[in-house]
Amino acid sequence: MAPGHNRLSISNDLSSTAARRLRWTMLGDVEITEGQVWISFDMTASALDGYSFQVRESVTSASTFLTVTFGTSGSITTSDANGTIATTLNAYAANVPLHVDLYFDMDTRTSTIVLGGTTVVSGRAFGIADRGIGTFLIGYQSSSSGSAFDLDNLKISASLPFPVALEAGFEDKTVGLPIGSGGAVVHEPMNISSNMDAIVQQAAPGVQILDMASTNTATAQRTRWQFLDNLEVRTGILVLDFDTLMTARDSYRISLRERSTSTQSFMDLGFQPNGNMAVSDANGTVTFNGVNYSAGQVYQYRIVYNLDAGLYDIFRDGVPLIRERAHGITTRGIGGILYNILNGAQTSSHLQIDSLKVLLSKGAEISSDLEFLQEASTATVGQLVTPNFQVGVVTILDQPVPDGTPVTLEIAQGTGPNGATLSGATATTAAGIATFPALTFDRPGTYRLVARSLEAFKLNTIDIVVAPSDVLFANGFD
C-alpha cells in the first residue's frame, strides 16, 4: 500500500478444510459485560470466497454474539444467538474495501451493525444474558478456496473493567491551594519535593488540574504517586492514563518505579528543551524520531504494561509511540509514578497533569491488605501453637482474595533468638482467610510475626512468648 500505511494480508494454505480464523482478545483477556463495545475494521476480499468473522466471549466459543459470513456467490449473511438476522445489505464485491462498524450495548443487550456505511440492523437483541464480549475472530469458513483478504484499521473500544489502583482528577481539591500528600486513598501524591510548588488550578470552568513548578532548579524536583495500600504490581496488565501540558519547552521526565524507592527504572519518558522526546528503561534509550511536543498543548497519554511478558506500549492521543518494548526488570514490580522537573529547567516552566488513573487487570486478585484475625500470645517449643493463627487478606477493592491465595508467616526482624525458624508457616486462603494449624517454634524467646501475601505484608502487634519444652531425656538413655 502507500508508504507508511500497512495492512495485514491473510490467506489460507488449505492444509486443512476446517474453518480457520485469527483470534483477537481484549487487553488483559477481559470480558466486557457492561457499557458499550465498538468494533471497527476494513476488509478487502481478493475474490468471492468463504470468509467470516465472529464476536464471542473470552476463552471458549460457547456464546456467540454475532456471526457474519461471506459466501462464494457474493452474499453476506448475519446471525446471533437469537437466530438469522434480516439485513438490508447482503452482498459484497471482490477488491472493494468494506468498512465494518459493530456496536454492542451490553446494558440493553442489543447490537447495531453498519456495513459500508449502511446500518443493516439496529437495536437487535443478541440473545446472550450471562456473558460478555471478549474475542473477535476473522478468517475462513470450512471448505473455503483460501483466497486472500486484507485486514486494516482493526479497533476494539470499551471501558476497561479493571479495578482502579490510583485516581486523581483534582475536582475534589480547592483551587489555588497546594495539594496534600496523603496518598492514593485521598487522590494525592505520596510525597512532594520541598522545592516544588504543586498547586491546584482551574484550567477551564469545571476543569481543575495540578500545576507543578520548581523553585530550585539546581536539583530535580518531583511529585511521587503510589498505589492504594502502597501496592507493588508484578503481574497482569497495568494501564496508566493521564493528560499533560508543559507551559514551555524545557526539561521534564515522567518515570515509573518500584514501590518507595527509585532503584529500578521501568520507564523514563523524557521531554527536552528542543521539543524532542525519548524513552529509557533498564534496557537503554530510544529517541522518538519525528515526534515532538509543543508548549501549551494538552496531550493524552496511555502507557500499558504487560508485566507477565515484561513489555510495555506508549500511546499519545491514541497513536502508538512505542510498541512491545522490553523494560528489562525481573526482580521488582511497578509501585510509583514520578512527575519530574529536572535540574537546569527554568522556574517559569510548569508541568501540568490531569485525569491521572492507574488500572490493574488483576487488581481484583492481588493481595492488598492483611489483618491478623486470630493469634496466640504464648507457645511452647516444638508444640503446635494454639489457638491457630489466622490472617485475613483483601484486595484493593476491599474484597476477599480468591481461594488458594498464598500467605506466609515470618519472624519479624530484630525479634526472636538468632537462627530461630518457624515450621508450618505457609498456608492458602479460603473465603479470604488463611489458617496455620501446623505452626511451631524451634527455640524459646519473644517473637513478633510478619504475614505476607504476594506484595502485601502486615506486622502483628503483640509479642509471642515461647517457653522451653519439658525435656526428660535430651539424648535418650546414653
N, C-alpha and C positions, 0 to 999 in steps of 0.2 A: 504494500500500500504506500501511501505518501510518506516521505521522511518524517520520523517522529510519531507515526501513527501505526501502531502494531495491532494485530488481531490474532486470535487463536484459530488455526486451521485444523479441523478434525476429520478423520476418515476411519473407516472400519476395515481391518485387514482380512475379514471374513474367515479367520481361523476357527470361528465358531458361528453357528447360525442363531445363537441365542441373542436376546436383547442385550445391548451394551450401552452404558451411559457413563458420563463423567458425573461424579458426585461432589457437590459443594456443600459444606456445612457452615453454620454461623460461627462467629467469633466465640471461642471458648466452648464450642459444641452446645450452645444454649438452645433451648426450645422456647419460642415466643408464644405465650399463651394469652397475653393481654395487649391492648393497644393496636397500633397499625403496623402492618408489614407491607413494604413496597418492593417488588422485584421487577427490574427492568433489564433489557438486553437487546442487542441487534443480532439477527441471524440471517445469513445468506446461504441458501442451498445452491450447490453447483448443478443439481439435476433434480427431477421429481423422484423421490425415493421415500423409504420408510423411516422418517425421523420422529422423535418425540421428546417432550420434556414433562417433568412431573414436580410437584411440590408435596413434600411429605414431612412427617415428624422426624425427630433425630433418632439415630441408632438403627431402628428397624424400618420395615416397609408396611406395617400393618395399617396405618392410617394415611390415605392419600387425599390431600386437599384439592388437587387439580391434576388432570392428565390431558395433555394436548398432543394429538398425533397428526402427522403429515403423511398423506397417502401417496402412492406412486402415480395416481391419476391427477394429483394437484389438489386433493381435498384436505380440509382441516376439520377435525372433529375434536370436541372437548367433552370432558366428563368429570364428575367428582363423586363423593361418597353418596350423593343423592341420585346419581344416575347420569344419563346423557344430557348435555346442555344444548338447547336450541339456540343457535347463534345467527347473526345477520351477515357475518363474513365467514365463508367456509372454503376459501381457495387461496393457494399461494402459487408463485411462479419461480422458476429457476433463475438464478443470477440477479434476483431483485431483493435488495435488503428489506427485511421485515422487522420493524421495531415493535417490541412487546412490552407492555406495562401490565403488571398484575398487582392488584390492591386487595389486601385481606384485612377486614375489620374483625379482630379476634374478640372484641367485646360483644358485637352483634352476631358474630359467626357467619359473616357474609363475605362474598368476593365480587370484584369487578374486574373484567378482562377487557383490555384495549389492545387490538392488533392493528398495526399500521395506522394508528391514529383514529381508528374506528372503535367505539365502545360496542363490543359484541354482546356483553351481558353486564348487568349492573344490579348490585344488592342481592345476589343469589345466595341462598343458604347452602353452605357447602356440606353440611351433614355430619360434622365431627364436633363433639361436645367436650371430649375429655383429654385432648392432646393439643400441642402447639406446633407451629411451623419450625422445623429445624434443618431441613435439607432441600436443596434444589438439584435435580438431575436432568441432564440433557444428553441426547445421543440417538441411538438407533433402536427401532423395533426389531423383533425377531424376523429372520429371513429377509433383511434388507439387502440391497445391492452394494452397500458400502460407499456410496457417493459422498464426496467431501462436502462439508459445510463450514462456514466461518462463524465464529462467535466473537462478539465485541461488546465493550461497554457494559459488562455484567455488573449489576449493583444490587445489593440487598440492604434495605434500610429498615431499621426498627429501633425502638428504645431498648437498650441492653438491660436485661433483668438481673443485673449484678448488684449485690449489696454495696453500699457506699461506705468507704473507709475514711474519707475526708471530703468535706464540702465547705466552701466559703464563697458566698455571693455578696456579702457586705451590706445587704439591705437591712440587716438586723443591727447594724452599728450606727453610731451617731456621727453625722457629717462634721468634719472639722476637728475631730479628736483623734489622738493616736490609737491604733488598735492595740488590744491587750495581747498577752502571751499565755493564755490559758489552755492552748492546745486544741486538738480536733473536736473535743466534746463541746466547745463553745465557739467553733468555727474560727479559731485564731491560730497563729503560728506558735510553735513551742518556745522559740526564743528569737530575739531581735538584737542585732549588734548595737552596742552602746552609741555608735556614731552614725546610726541610720535613723532617719525620720520615716515612719510608716503611718501615714495619715489617711483616714477615710475621707474621700471626696465625692462630690456629685458630678458625674460626667455629663449627665443629661437628666431631665426630670424623670424621677423614678429609677434612675440607674446610678448606683454607687460603686466606686472602685477603690482599690488600695493603691495609694501613691507612695512610692519609696524613693528617697533621695539620700545621698551620702553627705555628711557634714565633715568628714575627714577622709579625703581621697588618698591619703598616704598609704592606707591599707584597705583591703577589700571589706565591704560591709554587706550584711545579708539578713534576710529573714529565713528561718528554718521551720518547715512544717513537717509534722509527723502524723501517723495514722491513729485512729481510735485505739485506745489501750496500748499505744506505742508498739503496734504490731509490726513485725518484720516479715515480709511476704517472700516465700521461696518457691511457691508452686502455683500453677494455674496461669490465668491471664490477668494482667494488671493494665487498666486503662487510665491514663492521666489526661484530663481535658483542662484547658484554661485559655482565656483571652489575654492578650498582652499588647501594650503600646509603649514605645520609647519616645519621649518628648524630643530627643536629639540622638543622632548617631554618635555612639560612644562605646565604652567597654562594659558589656554586661555578660552574665552567664547564668544559665538555668541548669541545675545539677540534680541528679538522682543518686542517693547514697544509701547506705545501710542505716539501721536504727542508731541514733545517739551520736555516732562518730562519722568521720568523713574519710576513712581509710580506703574504702572500696568505691571506685568510680564506675557506676553503671552507665552514666551518660553525663557529659558536659556539653550543653548546647550553647555555643559561643557566638556573640554579636560584636563586631569590630567597628572602630570609628569610621572606616571607609565604607561601611554598609555590607561588607561580606559576612558570611556565616560559615560555621564549621561545627562538626560534632566530634567529640573524642570520648574514648572509654578505655578500658583496660587493654584493648587490642590496638590502640593507636588513634589517629586523627584522620578524618575525611573532610575535605573542603567541598562545600556545595557550589560547584561551578555554575555560574549564571543565575544563582539565587541570591538575592539581596533583601535587605529590609529597609523600610523608609521611616523617617521620623514622623510622628503624628498619625500613623496609620495603625488601626486595630487589626491584629491577626488572631485567628483561631487555631490553636494547636491541639492535636491529639497524638499522644505517644502511647504505643501499645507494646507491652512486653509479654512474650510467651516464655515464662520463667522455666518451664519444663524443658523447652528446646534451647534456652539460652539466647533467644533472638529478640530484636525489637524493630519497630517501624516508627517513623516520624511523619506526620501529615501536617501541612499548613493550609488552612482554608480548603480542606478536602483533597489537596494534591499531595501525593507522596514525595517527601524529600529524601527518604532513605528507606529501604525495604529489607527485612530479614537480615539485619546485621547482627553478628555475634558480639555480645558485650564482654565476654571473656572472664566472667566471675563465677566461681562454683562454690565458694565457701560461705557466702552470706546471701541475704535477701534484701529487697528494697524496703526501706523504712523511713526515708527522709527526702524532702524536696527543698532545695535551696534556691532562692532568688537573690542573685549577687550583683552588686555594682562594684566593679573591680577597681583596684588601685590605679591612680592616674586619670580616672574619669573626672569630668567637671561636676562641681556641686550643683550646677544648673541642669544636669541631665537626670531625668526622672524615669523610673521604671514603674509602670502601672500594670496591675493584673485584675482580672475579674473572672467570675464563673469557674473558680477552681474546684475540681472534683476528681476523686480517685475511686474507681470501681474495681471490684475483685470478683473474678469468676468463681472462686472457691471461698468467698467471704462467708457463705452460709455453712462452711465446713471447718474453717480454720479456727483452732482454739485461740480465744482472745483473752479470757479472764478465768481464773481459777479461784476456788474457795475451799478451805478445809471445813467440811461439814461435820466430821466426827474425828476425834483424835484422843490419844491416851497421854497421860502425864507421867506415868510410871511404867517400867518394864523390867524384865529380868533377862540377863544374858542367856542367849540360846533358846529362849522360850517365845512362843507366839505372842505378839502384842495384842492385848485386848483392852478396851474394845477396838475393833478393826478401824484403821484409818480409812476415811472416805473423803474423796476430793470431787467437788462439783466443777464441771467445765462448761462454759458457754462460749458462743461465737460473738462477733462484733454486733450481731443483731440481738444479743442477749437471749439467744435460744440455745437449748442443749445441743452439744455437738453430736454428730452421728454416732450410733453404737459402734464400738470397736476402735474408737479413737485412743491412741496410746497415751498413757500417763506414767511417769516415773517419779519416785521419791529419791532425794539425795540428801546427804548430810551437809548442812549449811557450813560455808567456810568459816573457820575460827571456832567451831563447836565440836565437842566430842574429842576423845583421845586420838593421837596420831595413829594412822593406819587402821582406824575403825572402818568397818564395812557393814552394809545392810544386805540382807537376803530377803527375797520375796518383794522387792521394791518396784516391780513392773506389773502394771495392770491395764485393762482397757475399759472403756466406759460402757455402761448400759443405762439408757434413759438419762444420759448426761452425767452419771456418777461412776467414778472408779473406786473400787473397794480393794483393800490389801489384806487378805486373811492370812497370808503366809509371811508377814513381816517379822524379822528378828534382828537383834543387835548382837555383835560378836564380842563387845567389850563394854565394861561398865563406864559410866560417865554421864555427863549432861549434854544433851543434843538439842538442836533445832533442825527441822527438815525443810527442804525446798521441794515443791511439787512442780513438775514441768510437763507441758503438753505442746508438742510442736514448738512454736516460737514464744509461747506464753509461759510464765512461771509465777509462783507465789511462795513466799516465806511464811511458815506458821509462826504464831506469836507467843507460843508457850514453850517452856523448857520441858524436855522429856528426861527424867532421871532414870537411868538404867542401873539397877543393882546387880552385884555379882550373884551368880547362881550358887546353890549349896552343893559343893562337890565333896563326896565321901572318899573317893579314891581317884586321885588325879592321874595316876599311872597304873591303874589296875592293882594287882597283888605283888608286883615285883619288889 
